[in-house]
Amino acid sequence: MPSTKNVHPVQVNKMTVEAASNYASWLLEHEQRGSDTESALRRIKQRYGLSPNQIMHLRSRRAKSCDVGLFAQLRAAYLDICERQVAKLQHEIAVEKATGDDTLEDLEGEARRLAEKIAAKKAGLRLARSLHGGAE
């Protein structure tokens, strides 16, 4: 069954409060199952260390600023979810290929390239944090 969640990733190039708000909204939207906001916030806190207050404050666009550490956490959480989604797609493609459908090679290549792009972004994030003395 196809997901009803927004499949378009957040397009962010600069560290802005608006970008942080977009990440927070996307994370919450992605984690929600129906209208279960409290459970979604709890899962985000457990997985990524982002407090429910931070997410809701950014999501409601009340935040006037966003520190570098919080922005990095939001972006890392976003990239982690993207990476997990690509892994699921790669698994689905592998299952379909195993059933004998050879027309999926182009999709497999596309998924592999996407996974490599995400891994490169995550590696760049880790490098930037290590250069600035941040914790991972």
DSSP file (Angstrom, degrees, kcal/mol; ACC not computed):
  #  RESIDUE AA STRUCTURE BP1 BP2  ACC     N-H-->O    O-->H-N    N-H-->O    O-->H-N    TCO  KAPPA ALPHA  PHI   PSI    X-CA   Y-CA   Z-CA
    1    1 A M              0   0    0      0, 0.0     2,-0.0     0, 0.0     0, 0.0   0.000 360.0 360.0 360.0 126.9    0.0    0.0    0.0
    2    2 A P        -     0   0    0      0, 0.0     2,-0.1     0, 0.0     0, 0.0  -0.300 360.0-108.3 -65.6 147.8    1.5    3.4   -1.0
    3    3 A S        -     0   0    0      1,-0.1     4,-0.1     2,-0.1     0, 0.0  -0.467  12.8-151.0 -75.4 146.5    2.3    5.8    1.7
    4    4 A T        +     0   0    0     -2,-0.1    -1,-0.1     2,-0.1     3,-0.1   0.415  64.5 110.8 -94.1   0.3    0.1    8.9    2.1
    5    5 A K  S    S-     0   0    0      1,-0.1     2,-0.4    25,-0.1    25,-0.1  -0.342  87.6 -87.2 -72.4 156.1    3.1   10.8    3.6
    6    6 A N        -     0   0    0      1,-0.2    -1,-0.1    20,-0.1    -2,-0.1  -0.501  39.2-167.3 -63.9 120.3    4.7   13.6    1.6
    7    7 A V        +     0   0    0     -2,-0.4    -1,-0.2    -4,-0.1    -2,-0.1   0.528  57.7  97.9 -91.6  -6.1    7.3   12.0   -0.6
    8    8 A H  S    S-     0   0    0      1,-0.1     3,-0.1     3,-0.0    -2,-0.1  -0.727  74.0-130.6 -85.7 122.9    9.0   15.2   -1.6
    9    9 A P        -     0   0    0      0, 0.0     2,-0.3     0, 0.0    -2,-0.1  -0.214  29.9 -90.5 -69.1 162.0   12.1   15.8    0.5
   10   10 A V        -     0   0    0      1,-0.1     2,-0.9    13,-0.1     9,-0.0  -0.558  36.5-141.3 -69.4 130.5   12.8   19.1    2.2
   11   11 A Q        +     0   0    0     -2,-0.3     2,-0.4    -3,-0.1    -1,-0.1  -0.844  37.3 157.1 -99.1 105.1   14.8   21.3   -0.2
   12   12 A V        +     0   0    0     -2,-0.9     3,-0.1     1,-0.1    -2,-0.0  -0.993  20.4 158.5-133.9 130.7   17.3   23.1    2.0
   13   13 A N        +     0   0    0     -2,-0.4     2,-0.3     1,-0.2    -1,-0.1   0.601  66.9  48.8-118.6 -24.4   20.6   24.7    1.1
   14   14 A K  S    S-     0   0    0      2,-0.0     2,-1.2     0, 0.0    -1,-0.2  -0.863  82.7-111.8-122.3 153.1   21.2   27.2    3.9
   15   15 A M        +     0   0    0     -2,-0.3     2,-0.3     4,-0.1    51,-0.1  -0.706  60.8 143.2 -82.8  98.4   21.0   27.1    7.7
   16   16 A T     >  -     0   0    0     -2,-1.2     4,-2.3     1,-0.1     5,-0.2  -0.870  64.6-112.8-130.3 164.3   18.0   29.3    8.4
   17   17 A V  H  > S+     0   0    0     -2,-0.3     4,-2.6     1,-0.2     5,-0.2   0.885 120.2  54.6 -63.6 -37.6   15.1   29.2   10.9
   18   18 A E  H  > S+     0   0    0      2,-0.2     4,-2.3     1,-0.2    -1,-0.2   0.918 107.7  48.4 -62.0 -43.3   12.8   28.5    8.0
   19   19 A A  H  > S+     0   0    0      2,-0.2     4,-2.5     1,-0.2    -2,-0.2   0.913 111.5  49.9 -62.7 -42.4   14.9   25.5    6.9
   20   20 A A  H  X S+     0   0    0     -4,-2.3     4,-2.6     1,-0.2    -2,-0.2   0.898 110.2  50.9 -63.1 -40.1   14.9   24.3   10.5
   21   21 A S  H  X S+     0   0    0     -4,-2.6     4,-2.6     2,-0.2    -1,-0.2   0.897 109.4  50.7 -63.0 -40.6   11.1   24.7   10.7
   22   22 A N  H  X S+     0   0    0     -4,-2.3     4,-2.6     2,-0.2    -2,-0.2   0.918 110.8  48.6 -63.4 -43.7   10.8   22.7    7.4
   23   23 A Y  H  X S+     0   0    0     -4,-2.5     4,-2.9     2,-0.2     5,-0.2   0.942 112.3  48.8 -60.4 -47.4   12.9   19.9    8.8
   24   24 A A  H  X S+     0   0    0     -4,-2.6     4,-2.3     1,-0.2     5,-0.2   0.914 113.1  46.9 -60.7 -44.5   10.9   19.8   12.0
   25   25 A S  H  X S+     0   0    0     -4,-2.6     4,-2.6     1,-0.2    -1,-0.2   0.922 113.6  48.1 -62.9 -44.9    7.6   19.8   10.2
   26   26 A W  H  X S+     0   0    0     -4,-2.6     4,-2.7     2,-0.2    -2,-0.2   0.916 111.0  50.9 -63.9 -43.7    8.8   17.1    7.8
   27   27 A L  H  X S+     0   0    0     -4,-2.9     4,-2.1     2,-0.2    -2,-0.2   0.937 113.6  44.3 -59.7 -47.2   10.1   14.9   10.7
   28   28 A L  H  X S+     0   0    0     -4,-2.3     4,-1.8     1,-0.2    -2,-0.2   0.926 113.8  49.9 -64.9 -43.9    6.9   15.1   12.6
   29   29 A E  H  < S+     0   0    0     -4,-2.6    -1,-0.2     1,-0.2    -2,-0.2   0.896 111.9  49.1 -60.6 -40.6    4.8   14.5    9.5
   30   30 A H  H  < S+     0   0    0     -4,-2.7    -1,-0.2     1,-0.2    -2,-0.2   0.870 114.4  44.2 -68.1 -37.1    6.9   11.5    8.6
   31   31 A E  H  < S+     0   0    0     -4,-2.1    -1,-0.2    -5,-0.2    -2,-0.2   0.703  91.9 101.6 -82.2 -20.7    6.7   10.0   12.1
   32   32 A Q     <  -     0   0    0     -4,-1.8     2,-0.5    -5,-0.2     5,-0.1  -0.371  52.8-162.6 -69.9 142.2    3.0   10.5   12.6
   33   33 A R  S >  S-     0   0    0      3,-0.3     3,-0.8    -2,-0.1     2,-0.4  -0.908  70.9 -44.7-121.1  99.1    0.6    7.7   12.2
   34   34 A G  T 3  S-     0   0    0     -2,-0.5    -2,-0.0     1,-0.2     0, 0.0  -0.657 120.1 -27.7  75.9-129.9   -2.7    9.3   11.7
   35   35 A S  T 3  S+     0   0    0     -2,-0.4     2,-1.9    -3,-0.1     3,-0.3   0.038  96.4 127.9-107.3  26.2   -3.2   12.0   14.3
   36   36 A D    <>  +     0   0    0     -3,-0.8     4,-1.7     1,-0.2    -3,-0.3  -0.473  20.3 153.3 -84.0  67.8   -0.8   10.4   16.9
   37   37 A T  H  >  +     0   0    0     -2,-1.9     4,-2.7     1,-0.2     5,-0.2   0.893  66.4  55.4 -66.1 -43.0    1.4   13.5   17.5
   38   38 A E  H  > S+     0   0    0     -3,-0.3     4,-2.0     1,-0.2    -1,-0.2   0.921 110.5  44.6 -59.9 -46.0    2.4   12.6   21.0
   39   39 A S  H  > S+     0   0    0      2,-0.2     4,-2.4     1,-0.2    -1,-0.2   0.884 112.4  52.8 -66.2 -37.8    3.8    9.2   20.0
   40   40 A A  H  X S+     0   0    0     -4,-1.7     4,-2.3     2,-0.2    -2,-0.2   0.921 109.6  48.4 -63.1 -43.8    5.5   10.7   17.0
   41   41 A L  H  X S+     0   0    0     -4,-2.7     4,-2.2     1,-0.2    -1,-0.2   0.881 110.3  52.3 -63.9 -37.8    7.2   13.3   19.2
   42   42 A R  H  X S+     0   0    0     -4,-2.0     4,-2.5    -5,-0.2    -2,-0.2   0.914 109.6  48.6 -64.1 -43.2    8.3   10.5   21.6
   43   43 A R  H  X S+     0   0    0     -4,-2.4     4,-2.8     2,-0.2     5,-0.3   0.902 110.6  50.8 -64.6 -40.8    9.8    8.5   18.8
   44   44 A I  H  X>S+     0   0    0     -4,-2.3     4,-2.7     2,-0.2     6,-0.8   0.914 111.2  49.0 -62.4 -42.4   11.7   11.5   17.4
   45   45 A K  H  X5S+     0   0    0     -4,-2.2     4,-1.7     4,-0.2    -2,-0.2   0.930 114.3  45.1 -62.7 -45.7   13.1   12.2   20.9
   46   46 A Q  H  <5S+     0   0    0     -4,-2.5    -2,-0.2     1,-0.2    -1,-0.2   0.918 121.2  37.5 -64.7 -44.4   14.2    8.6   21.4
   47   47 A R  H  <5S+     0   0    0     -4,-2.8    -2,-0.2    -5,-0.2    -3,-0.2   0.889 135.2  14.7 -76.4 -40.7   15.7    8.3   17.9
   48   48 A Y  H  <5S-     0   0    0     -4,-2.7    -3,-0.2    -5,-0.3    -2,-0.2   0.465  92.1-118.7-122.1  -4.2   17.3   11.7   17.4
   49   49 A G     << +     0   0    0     -4,-1.7     2,-0.5    -5,-0.5    -4,-0.2   0.692  63.7 141.7  73.9  17.7   17.4   13.4   20.8
   50   50 A L        -     0   0    0     -6,-0.8    -1,-0.3    -9,-0.1    -2,-0.2  -0.828  49.3-128.4 -95.4 125.2   15.2   16.3   19.6
   51   51 A S     >  -     0   0    0     -2,-0.5     4,-2.2     1,-0.1     5,-0.2  -0.363  13.6-121.4 -74.0 151.1   12.7   17.4   22.3
   52   52 A P  H  > S+     0   0    0      0, 0.0     4,-2.8     0, 0.0     5,-0.3   0.876 114.4  55.6 -55.8 -37.9    9.0   17.7   21.6
   53   53 A N  H  > S+     0   0    0      2,-0.2     4,-2.5     1,-0.2     5,-0.2   0.909 106.7  49.3 -63.0 -41.5    9.2   21.4   22.6
   54   54 A Q  H  > S+     0   0    0      2,-0.2     4,-2.4     1,-0.2     5,-0.3   0.946 113.7  45.9 -61.3 -48.0   11.9   22.0   20.0
   55   55 A I  H  X S+     0   0    0     -4,-2.2     4,-3.0     1,-0.2    -2,-0.2   0.944 116.3  43.5 -61.8 -49.4   10.0   20.3   17.3
   56   56 A M  H  X S+     0   0    0     -4,-2.8     4,-2.2     2,-0.2     6,-0.2   0.872 112.7  52.6 -67.4 -36.4    6.7   22.0   18.0
   57   57 A H  H  <>S+     0   0    0     -4,-2.5     5,-1.8    -5,-0.3     6,-0.8   0.928 116.1  39.9 -64.9 -44.3    8.2   25.4   18.5
   58   58 A L  H ><5S+     0   0    0     -4,-2.4     3,-1.5    -5,-0.2    -2,-0.2   0.917 113.9  54.0 -69.1 -42.9   10.0   25.2   15.1
   59   59 A R  H 3<5S+     0   0    0     -4,-3.0    -2,-0.2     1,-0.3    -1,-0.2   0.873 106.7  51.0 -61.2 -38.2    7.0   23.6   13.4
   60   60 A S  T 3<5S-     0   0    0     -4,-2.2    -1,-0.3    -5,-0.2    -2,-0.2   0.512 110.7-125.6 -78.3  -2.6    4.7   26.4   14.6
   61   61 A R  T < 5S+     0   0    0     -3,-1.5    -3,-0.2    -4,-0.2    -2,-0.1   0.777  75.2 124.5  63.5  29.3    7.2   28.9   13.1
   62   62 A R      < +     0   0    0     -5,-1.8    -4,-0.2    -6,-0.2     2,-0.1   0.620  39.4 108.1 -88.3 -14.7    7.5   30.7   16.5
   63   63 A A        -     0   0    0     -6,-0.8     3,-0.1     1,-0.2   -42,-0.1  -0.405  48.0-169.9 -68.7 135.4   11.2   30.3   16.7
   64   64 A K  S    S+     0   0    0      1,-0.2     2,-0.3    -2,-0.1    -1,-0.2   0.651  73.3   9.7 -95.1 -20.9   13.2   33.5   16.1
   65   65 A S        -     0   0    0    -48,-0.1     2,-0.3   -49,-0.1    -1,-0.2  -0.955  57.8-153.1-151.0 168.3   16.5   31.6   15.9
   66   66 A C        -     0   0    0     -2,-0.3   -46,-0.0    -3,-0.1   -49,-0.0  -0.939  23.1-130.2-148.2 121.7   18.0   28.1   15.7
   67   67 A D     >  -     0   0    0     -2,-0.3     4,-2.3     1,-0.1     5,-0.2  -0.298  25.8-111.0 -74.5 162.6   21.5   27.3   16.9
   68   68 A V  H  > S+     0   0    0      1,-0.2     4,-2.6     2,-0.2     5,-0.2   0.867 115.1  54.2 -60.0 -41.2   23.9   25.4   14.8
   69   69 A G  H  > S+     0   0    0      2,-0.2     4,-2.1     1,-0.2    -1,-0.2   0.915 109.8  46.2 -62.5 -44.4   23.8   22.2   17.0
   70   70 A L  H  > S+     0   0    0      2,-0.2     4,-2.5     1,-0.2    -1,-0.2   0.916 112.4  50.8 -64.5 -43.3   20.0   22.0   16.7
   71   71 A F  H  X S+     0   0    0     -4,-2.3     4,-2.7     1,-0.2    -2,-0.2   0.922 109.7  50.6 -60.4 -43.3   20.1   22.5   13.0
   72   72 A A  H  X S+     0   0    0     -4,-2.6     4,-2.6     1,-0.2    -1,-0.2   0.892 110.1  50.2 -62.3 -39.9   22.7   19.8   12.6
   73   73 A Q  H  X S+     0   0    0     -4,-2.1     4,-2.4     2,-0.2    -2,-0.2   0.921 111.6  48.2 -63.3 -44.4   20.5   17.4   14.6
   74   74 A L  H  X S+     0   0    0     -4,-2.5     4,-2.4     2,-0.2    -2,-0.2   0.927 114.0  46.1 -61.6 -45.7   17.5   18.2   12.5
   75   75 A R  H  X S+     0   0    0     -4,-2.7     4,-2.7     1,-0.2    -2,-0.2   0.901 112.0  50.8 -66.4 -40.7   19.4   17.7    9.3
   76   76 A A  H  X S+     0   0    0     -4,-2.6     4,-2.3     2,-0.2    -1,-0.2   0.895 110.6  49.7 -63.5 -39.6   21.0   14.5   10.5
   77   77 A A  H  X S+     0   0    0     -4,-2.4     4,-2.3     2,-0.2    -2,-0.2   0.923 111.2  49.5 -64.0 -44.0   17.6   13.1   11.4
   78   78 A Y  H  X S+     0   0    0     -4,-2.4     4,-2.4     1,-0.2    -2,-0.2   0.932 112.3  46.9 -59.0 -48.0   16.3   14.1    8.0
   79   79 A L  H  X S+     0   0    0     -4,-2.7     4,-2.6     1,-0.2    -1,-0.2   0.863 109.6  54.6 -65.2 -35.5   19.2   12.4    6.3
   80   80 A D  H  X S+     0   0    0     -4,-2.3     4,-2.3     2,-0.2    -1,-0.2   0.927 109.7  46.5 -62.6 -44.8   18.8    9.3    8.4
   81   81 A I  H  X S+     0   0    0     -4,-2.3     4,-2.4     2,-0.2    -2,-0.2   0.914 112.2  50.5 -64.7 -42.2   15.1    8.9    7.5
   82   82 A C  H  X S+     0   0    0     -4,-2.4     4,-2.3     1,-0.2    -2,-0.2   0.919 110.2  50.6 -60.3 -42.8   16.0    9.5    3.8
   83   83 A E  H  X S+     0   0    0     -4,-2.6     4,-2.2     1,-0.2    -2,-0.2   0.906 110.3  49.0 -62.5 -42.4   18.7    6.8    4.1
   84   84 A R  H  X S+     0   0    0     -4,-2.3     4,-2.1     2,-0.2    -1,-0.2   0.884 110.3  51.6 -65.2 -38.1   16.2    4.3    5.6
   85   85 A Q  H  X S+     0   0    0     -4,-2.4     4,-2.2     2,-0.2    -2,-0.2   0.910 110.1  48.5 -65.2 -41.5   13.7    5.0    2.9
   86   86 A V  H  X S+     0   0    0     -4,-2.3     4,-2.8     2,-0.2    -2,-0.2   0.902 109.2  53.4 -65.2 -40.1   16.2    4.4    0.2
   87   87 A A  H  X S+     0   0    0     -4,-2.2     4,-2.1     1,-0.2    -1,-0.2   0.901 108.7  49.7 -60.9 -40.7   17.3    1.1    1.9
   88   88 A K  H  X S+     0   0    0     -4,-2.1     4,-2.5     2,-0.2    -1,-0.2   0.917 111.3  48.9 -63.7 -42.5   13.6    0.0    1.9
   89   89 A L  H  X S+     0   0    0     -4,-2.2     4,-2.6     1,-0.2    -2,-0.2   0.912 109.8  51.5 -63.2 -42.0   13.3    0.8   -1.8
   90   90 A Q  H  X S+     0   0    0     -4,-2.8     4,-2.4     1,-0.2    -1,-0.2   0.896 110.1  49.8 -62.2 -38.7   16.5   -1.1   -2.5
   91   91 A H  H  X S+     0   0    0     -4,-2.1     4,-2.5     2,-0.2    -2,-0.2   0.930 110.4  49.5 -64.6 -45.0   15.1   -4.1   -0.6
   92   92 A E  H  X S+     0   0    0     -4,-2.5     4,-2.5     1,-0.2    -2,-0.2   0.898 111.3  49.7 -61.2 -40.3   11.8   -3.9   -2.6
   93   93 A I  H  X S+     0   0    0     -4,-2.6     4,-2.7     2,-0.2    -1,-0.2   0.918 110.1  50.7 -64.4 -42.9   13.8   -3.7   -5.9
   94   94 A A  H  X S+     0   0    0     -4,-2.4     4,-2.1     2,-0.2    -2,-0.2   0.903 110.8  49.0 -61.8 -41.1   15.9   -6.7   -4.8
   95   95 A V  H  X S+     0   0    0     -4,-2.5     4,-0.9     2,-0.2    -2,-0.2   0.931 112.5  47.7 -63.8 -45.3   12.7   -8.7   -4.0
   96   96 A E  H ><>S+     0   0    0     -4,-2.5     5,-1.3     1,-0.2     3,-0.6   0.895 111.3  50.5 -63.6 -40.0   11.1   -7.8   -7.3
   97   97 A K  H ><5S+     0   0    0     -4,-2.7     3,-1.9     1,-0.2    -1,-0.2   0.877 104.3  58.7 -64.7 -36.5   14.3   -8.7   -9.2
   98   98 A A  H 3<5S+     0   0    0     -4,-2.1    -1,-0.2     1,-0.3    -2,-0.2   0.750  96.9  62.2 -65.2 -22.4   14.4  -12.1   -7.4
   99   99 A T  T <<5S-     0   0    0     -4,-0.9    -1,-0.3    -3,-0.6    -2,-0.2   0.470 127.3 -97.7 -82.9  -0.4   10.9  -12.8   -8.9
  100  100 A G  T < 5S+     0   0    0     -3,-1.9     2,-1.0     1,-0.2    -3,-0.2   0.545  77.5 138.6 103.0   7.9   12.4  -12.6  -12.3
  101  101 A D    > < +     0   0    0     -5,-1.3     3,-0.8     1,-0.2    -1,-0.2  -0.760  23.3 178.5 -90.3 102.4   11.6   -9.1  -13.5
  102  102 A D  G >   +     0   0    0     -2,-1.0     3,-0.9     1,-0.2    -1,-0.2   0.482  64.9  82.9 -82.3  -2.6   14.8   -7.9  -15.2
  103  103 A T  G 3  S+     0   0    0      1,-0.2     3,-0.4     2,-0.1     4,-0.3   0.434  74.1  76.5 -81.4   3.1   13.4   -4.5  -16.2
  104  104 A L  G <>  +     0   0    0     -3,-0.8     4,-2.4     1,-0.2    -1,-0.2   0.375  60.4  99.0 -95.7   5.0   14.2   -3.1  -12.7
  105  105 A E  H <> S+     0   0    0     -3,-0.9     4,-2.4     1,-0.2    -1,-0.2   0.880  82.4  52.4 -60.5 -38.5   18.0   -2.6  -13.3
  106  106 A D  H  > S+     0   0    0     -3,-0.4     4,-2.2     1,-0.2    -1,-0.2   0.893 110.5  48.1 -65.5 -38.1   17.5    1.1  -14.0
  107  107 A L  H  > S+     0   0    0     -4,-0.3     4,-2.7     2,-0.2    -2,-0.2   0.893 109.8  52.5 -66.6 -39.1   15.6    1.5  -10.7
  108  108 A E  H  X S+     0   0    0     -4,-2.4     4,-2.4     2,-0.2    -2,-0.2   0.921 110.7  47.4 -62.6 -44.0   18.2   -0.4   -8.8
  109  109 A G  H  X S+     0   0    0     -4,-2.4     4,-2.5     2,-0.2    -1,-0.2   0.903 111.9  50.3 -63.4 -41.8   20.9    1.9  -10.2
  110  110 A E  H  X S+     0   0    0     -4,-2.2     4,-2.3     2,-0.2    -2,-0.2   0.918 111.5  47.7 -62.8 -44.6   18.9    5.0   -9.4
  111  111 A A  H  X S+     0   0    0     -4,-2.7     4,-2.5     2,-0.2    -2,-0.2   0.899 111.5  51.1 -64.0 -40.6   18.3    3.8   -5.8
  112  112 A R  H  X S+     0   0    0     -4,-2.4     4,-2.2     2,-0.2    -2,-0.2   0.918 110.3  48.6 -63.0 -43.7   22.0    3.0   -5.5
  113  113 A R  H  X S+     0   0    0     -4,-2.5     4,-2.2     2,-0.2    -2,-0.2   0.900 111.7  49.8 -63.4 -40.0   23.0    6.5   -6.7
  114  114 A L  H  X S+     0   0    0     -4,-2.3     4,-2.3     2,-0.2    -2,-0.2   0.916 109.8  50.5 -64.6 -42.8   20.5    8.1   -4.3
  115  115 A A  H  X S+     0   0    0     -4,-2.5     4,-2.4     1,-0.2    -2,-0.2   0.891 110.2  50.7 -61.6 -39.3   21.9    6.0   -1.4
  116  116 A E  H  X S+     0   0    0     -4,-2.2     4,-2.2     2,-0.2    -1,-0.2   0.893 109.0  50.9 -66.3 -39.9   25.4    7.2   -2.3
  117  117 A K  H  X S+     0   0    0     -4,-2.2     4,-2.2     2,-0.2    -2,-0.2   0.921 111.8  47.1 -62.5 -44.1   24.4   10.8   -2.4
  118  118 A I  H  X S+     0   0    0     -4,-2.3     4,-2.5     1,-0.2    -2,-0.2   0.917 111.3  51.0 -64.8 -42.9   22.8   10.5    1.0
  119  119 A A  H  X S+     0   0    0     -4,-2.4     4,-2.4     1,-0.2    -1,-0.2   0.891 109.7  50.9 -61.4 -39.3   25.8    8.8    2.4
  120  120 A A  H  X S+     0   0    0     -4,-2.2     4,-2.3     2,-0.2    -1,-0.2   0.898 109.9  49.6 -65.5 -40.3   28.1   11.6    1.0
  121  121 A K  H  X S+     0   0    0     -4,-2.2     4,-2.1     2,-0.2    -2,-0.2   0.920 112.1  48.0 -63.2 -43.5   25.9   14.2    2.6
  122  122 A K  H  X S+     0   0    0     -4,-2.5     4,-2.4     2,-0.2    -2,-0.2   0.893 110.9  51.0 -64.6 -39.4   26.0   12.4    6.0
  123  123 A A  H  X S+     0   0    0     -4,-2.4     4,-2.4     1,-0.2    -1,-0.2   0.899 109.7  50.8 -64.4 -40.3   29.8   12.0    5.7
  124  124 A G  H  X S+     0   0    0     -4,-2.3     4,-2.5     2,-0.2    -1,-0.2   0.876 108.9  51.6 -63.2 -38.1   30.1   15.8    5.0
  125  125 A L  H  X S+     0   0    0     -4,-2.1     4,-2.4     2,-0.2    -2,-0.2   0.930 110.7  47.4 -63.2 -46.1   28.0   16.5    8.0
  126  126 A R  H  X S+     0   0    0     -4,-2.4     4,-2.4     1,-0.2    -2,-0.2   0.902 112.5  49.9 -62.7 -41.0   30.3   14.3   10.2
  127  127 A L  H  X S+     0   0    0     -4,-2.4     4,-2.3     2,-0.2    -1,-0.2   0.924 110.5  49.6 -63.8 -44.8   33.4   16.0    8.7
  128  128 A A  H  X S+     0   0    0     -4,-2.5     4,-1.6     1,-0.2    -1,-0.2   0.902 111.7  49.1 -61.6 -41.4   31.9   19.5    9.4
  129  129 A R  H  <>S+     0   0    0     -4,-2.4     5,-2.9     1,-0.2     4,-0.4   0.912 111.2  48.9 -64.8 -42.0   31.1   18.5   13.0
  130  130 A S  H ><5S+     0   0    0     -4,-2.4     3,-0.7     1,-0.2    -2,-0.2   0.871 110.4  51.2 -68.0 -34.5   34.6   17.1   13.6
  131  131 A L  H 3<5S+     0   0    0     -4,-2.3    -1,-0.2     1,-0.2    -2,-0.2   0.822 114.5  43.4 -69.4 -30.5   36.2   20.2   12.2
  132  132 A H  T 3<5S-     0   0    0     -4,-1.6    -1,-0.2    -5,-0.2    -2,-0.2   0.329 116.3-112.2 -97.6   6.1   34.1   22.4   14.4
  133  133 A G  T < 5 +     0   0    0     -3,-0.7    -3,-0.2    -4,-0.4     2,-0.1   0.679  64.8 150.1  76.7  17.6   34.6   20.3   17.5
  134  134 A G      < -     0   0    0     -5,-2.9     2,-0.2    -6,-0.2    -1,-0.2  -0.455  46.4-114.5 -83.5 157.3   30.9   19.1   17.7
  135  135 A A              0   0    0     -2,-0.1    -1,-0.1     1,-0.1    -5,-0.0  -0.589 360.0 360.0 -86.3 151.7   29.8   15.8   19.1
  136  136 A E              0   0    0     -2,-0.2    -1,-0.1    -6,-0.0    -2,-0.0   0.446 360.0 360.0 -88.1 360.0   28.2   13.2   16.8
